[in-house]
């Protein structure tokens, strides 16, 4: 019995030490407030302007008001994504070589931005179709909510992600480089 108690105490100490290291690493990965603010504003502006530019250059695209609405979705999604992406990239490869930090920043910023922008689009899509949905809380409403969100995500993946190119993709390299160079 004593051996079992000491074994449990040993595991508890190891787990506590691991949790302390993870908590320390989480705290150290948080970007500074200034870098977060500048990065969020710049990342949102670049992606919003890039989406608007692609739509403005497209032939016979809808009205300027619709272009502003679509660009606003990209601004909001990009603004939401910068801080979590920078934090995630810094957490995953804290202290590693520059190439690793750059790759982590590139993947995190690209994926989190796409996911956040898709979520913003899906919420807007859901708001539009809510007028034809059943009342909240019904089983039919739950199915409508889920499948409307999935339809929006699919539609955005097919039609919306292209608006990140070419401006957003070039900016992704620059911002990933900047995140990788941020002081620890």
Secondary structure, 3 states (H helix, E strand, C coil): CHHHHHHHHHHHHHHHHHHHHHHHHHHHHCCCHHHHHHHHHHHHHHHHHHHHHHHHHCCCCCCHHHHHHHHHHHHHHHHHHHHHHHHHHHHHCCCCCHHHHHHHHHHHHHHHHHHHHHHHHHHHHHHHHHHHCCCCCCHHHHHHHHHHHHHHHHHHHHHHHHHHCCHHHHHHHHHHHHHHHCCC
